[in-house]
C-alpha cells in the first residue's frame, strides 16, 4: 500500500474524519473560486519579476534630458522630500545610460536593458507610482500585501484564494527563489489570515529538482513522520474551536506528496530544445545569470501547467541588503543586475508570446521603489538613494497596452506631476484582468471584510488595450 493511500485511510478512519473535511474544504474552495470570477477574464496567470532593492527609474524607463543638463547643481529646498533621502545640498545626477526610442511605438528605454528594449512594443510602462516610505521593508510589504506594515496576505495568496488552481497536483502560488528573501521577510509571500494552503510554495534555483523536491528519507521513515504529524493534528483539532487551520495543514501534506512526483518534471528543463535554453541563458557561464534564467524558464513551464501566480526573485550578487540597492557603484552593480536578469525576462516575454500564452499571462517587472535623481556628491563610485515619490514599473501581456507609458514625473524625475498611482491601483487592475473585482474579493477577519486593496485602488483602464 502506498504512503498516500495509507494516509487517506488513516484520516478516513479517524474519529473526527478530517480527511473528508479536507476534501470538503477543497470542494468548497473550488465553488467559491467560481463565485469570485466576477466577469470574463482577459488573463489567467501572473508572473511577477521582482527587482528587489529598487532599480533607478531615471536610468531605465523615465528619460529626463534636463536632469543631465543640470548635473552637479544643488537641488535646492524646493526639491527636498520626505519620500526620498534628500537634502537641499544634494546635487542632480543625470542618467548613466543612453535612452533611445524603441520599436514602432518609439517608447524610450535605456541601454541598461537592451533585451527588454527590443520588446518596447509589448510593454506598458507606468512612470508615476508613489509609495509610502523610503524604506525597503515597508515598501516591499506594501508592494506584496497592499500594506506597508504587512500582517496581511500577499498578492499571490489573494489570487490563489480567489481563483484556485487549474492543476490540483500543483499549488496555485509559487515562489521561484534565488536564495534571497527581500526585506520584510517571508511575510511578503505568506497567506496571513487566509487558509495556509494559499501561501507561496518556494522552489530554489540552486540544486537539482531531485535535491530540492524528492525526500532523501526512506518510505518507511516518511510513513512514520507523516503518522506523527497526523496524530498531532488530530490531537490539536480536538481542542480547537475551528478546524480550518487543521484542514489547511492536511491539505498541504497531500499537496506536498503530489509535488514530489509532479514538480521534478516541471523544474527539470533538460528536455527544452537548445534554442530555448540559449534564448533564456540557462547555460550561461555566470552562475547568477544561469540560476535566474532557470527560474524564468521554469515560470513559463509552471504557467503551462496552470499555476496562477508565480514570483521570481533576484539573486544577491554583492554585500548589500537588496540586489538593486545601489547607494554606491551604481553603474557597476546596475550593469551586473541587468546582465543577470534582462535577457531572461525578455526571453520569458518572447517565449510566452510565440506560444500564444502572453495574451492570458501578465508579466510584471519592477521593484519596491525607485532611486533618487540626486546624490550627495558626484564621483567615480556614485550611487543613488531611496526614492518613492515617483518611480516606474512595466507590465506586459494579459490585455495591457504595449508600446505605451502612463503618468509623468517632473523634469528631474523627482516627483509625480500627472496621473499618480498607488500600488493598490496596479493590484486592482491586475485582478480586474483576471476577472476579479478587487472590492468584492474579501475575507472575513477581525470583524470586517478585508481585501487586498483595502480602501484604496482603482482599475486604471488607460493601461488596458
C-alpha positions, 0 to 999 in steps of 0.5 A, spaced: 500 500 500 502 506 498 504 512 503 498 516 500 493 511 500 495 509 507 494 516 509 487 517 506 485 511 510 488 513 516 484 520 516 478 516 513 478 512 519 479 517 524 474 519 529 473 526 527 474 524 519 478 530 517 480 527 511 473 528 508 473 535 511 479 536 507 476 534 501 470 538 503 474 544 504 477 543 497 470 542 494 468 548 497 474 552 495 473 550 488 465 553 488 467 559 491 473 560 486 467 560 481 463 565 485 469 570 485 470 570 477 466 576 477 466 577 469 470 574 463 477 574 464 482 577 459 488 573 463 489 567 467 496 567 470 501 572 473 508 572 473 511 577 477 519 579 476 521 582 482 527 587 482 528 587 489 532 593 492 529 598 487 532 599 480 533 607 478 527 609 474 531 615 471 536 610 468 531 605 465 524 607 463 523 615 465 528 619 460 529 626 463 534 630 458 534 636 463 536 632 469 543 631 465 543 638 463 543 640 470 548 635 473 552 637 479 547 643 481 544 643 488 537 641 488 535 646 492 529 646 498 524 646 493 526 639 491 527 636 498 522 630 500 520 626 505 519 620 500 526 620 498 533 621 502 534 628 500 537 634 502 537 641 499 545 640 498 544 634 494 546 635 487 542 632 480 545 626 477 543 625 470 542 618 467 548 613 466 545 610 460 543 612 453 535 612 452 533 611 445 526 610 442 524 603 441 520 599 436 514 602 432 511 605 438 518 609 439 517 608 447 524 610 450 528 605 454 535 605 456 541 601 454 541 598 461 536 593 458 537 592 451 533 585 451 527 588 454 528 594 449 527 590 443 520 588 446 518 596 447 512 594 443 509 589 448 510 593 454 506 598 458 510 602 462 507 606 468 512 612 470 508 615 476 507 610 482 508 613 489 509 609 495 509 610 502 516 610 505 523 610 503 524 604 506 525 597 503 521 593 508 515 597 508 515 598 501 516 591 499 510 589 504 506 594 501 508 592 494 506 584 496 500 585 501 497 592 499 500 594 506 506 597 508 506 594 515 504 587 512 500 582 517 496 581 511 496 576 505 500 577 499 498 578 492 499 571 490 495 568 496 489 573 494 489 570 487 490 563 489 484 564 494 480 567 489 481 563 483 484 556 485 488 552 481 487 549 474 492 543 476 490 540 483 497 536 483 500 543 483 499 549 488 496 555 485 502 560 488 509 559 487 515 562 489 521 561 484 527 563 489 534 565 488 536 564 495 534 571 497 528 573 501 527 581 500 526 585 506 520 584 510 521 577 510 517 571 508 511 575 510 511 578 503 509 571 500 505 568 506 497 567 506 496 571 513 489 570 515 487 566 509 487 558 509 495 556 509 494 552 503 494 559 499 501 561 501 507 561 496 510 554 495 518 556 494 522 552 489 530 554 489 534 555 483 540 552 486 540 544 486 537 539 482 529 538 482 531 531 485 535 535 491 530 540 492 523 536 491 524 528 492 525 526 500 532 523 501 528 519 507 526 512 506 518 510 505 518 507 511 521 513 515 516 518 511 510 513 513 512 514 520 513 522 520 507 523 516 503 518 522 506 523 527 504 529 524 497 526 523 496 524 530 498 531 532 493 534 528 488 530 530 490 531 537 490 539 536 483 539 532 480 536 538 481 542 542 480 547 537 474 551 536 475 551 528 478 546 524 480 550 518 487 551 520 487 543 521 484 542 514 489 547 511 495 543 514 492 536 511 491 539 505 498 541 504 501 534 506 497 531 500 499 537 496 506 536 498 506 528 496 503 530 489 509 535 488 514 530 489 512 526 483 509 532 479 514 538 480 521 534 478 518 534 471 516 541 471 523 544 474 527 539 470 528 543 463 533 538 460 528 536 455 527 544 452 530 544 445 537 548 445 534 554 442 530 555 448 535 554 453 540 559 449 534 564 448 533 564 456 541 563 458 540 557 462 547 555 460 550 561 461 557 561 464 555 566 470 552 562 475 547 568 477 545 569 470 544 561 469 540 560 476 535 566 474 534 564 467 532 557 470 527 560 474 524 564 468 524 558 464 521 554 469 515 560 470 513 559 463 513 551 464 509 552 471 504 557 467 503 551 462 501 547 467 496 552 470 499 555 476 496 562 477 501 566 480 508 565 480 514 570 483 521 570 481 526 573 485 533 576 484 539 573 486 544 577 491 550 578 487 554 583 492 554 585 500 548 589 500 541 588 503 537 588 496 540 586 489 538 593 486 540 597 492 545 601 489 547 607 494 554 606 491 557 603 484 551 604 481 553 603 474 557 597 476 552 593 480 546 596 475 550 593 469 551 586 473 543 586 475 541 587 468 546 582 465 543 577 470 536 578 469 534 582 462 535 577 457 531 572 461 525 576 462 525 578 455 526 571 453 520 569 458 516 575 454 518 572 447 517 565 449 510 566 452 508 570 446 510 565 440 506 560 444 500 564 444 500 564 452 502 572 453 495 574 451 492 570 458 499 571 462 501 578 465 508 579 466 510 584 471 517 587 472 519 592 477 521 593 484 519 596 491 521 603 489 525 607 485 532 611 486 533 618 487 535 623 481 540 626 486 546 624 490 550 627 495 556 628 491 558 626 484 564 621 483 567 615 480 563 610 485 556 614 485 550 611 487 543 613 488 538 613 494 531 611 496 526 614 492 518 613 492 515 619 490 515 617 483 518 611 480 516 606 474 514 599 473 512 595 466 507 590 465 506 586 459 501 581 456 494 579 459 490 585 455 495 591 457 497 596 452 504 595 449 508 600 446 505 605 451 507 609 458 502 612 463 503 618 468 509 623 468 514 625 473 517 632 473 523 634 469 528 631 474 524 625 475 523 627 482 516 627 483 509 625 480 506 631 476 500 627 472 496 621 473 499 618 480 498 611 482 498 607 488 500 600 488 493 598 490 491 601 483 496 596 479 493 590 484 486 592 482 487 592 475 491 586 475 485 582 478 480 586 474 484 582 468 483 576 471 476 577 472 476 579 479 473 585 482 478 587 487 472 590 492 468 584 492 474 579 493 474 579 501 475 575 507 472 575 513 477 577 519 477 581 525 470 583 524 470 586 517 471 584 510 478 585 508 481 585 501 487 586 498 486 593 496 483 595 502 480 602 501 484 604 496 485 602 488 482 603 482 482 599 475 486 604 471 483 602 464 488 607 460 493 601 461 488 596 458 488 595 450 
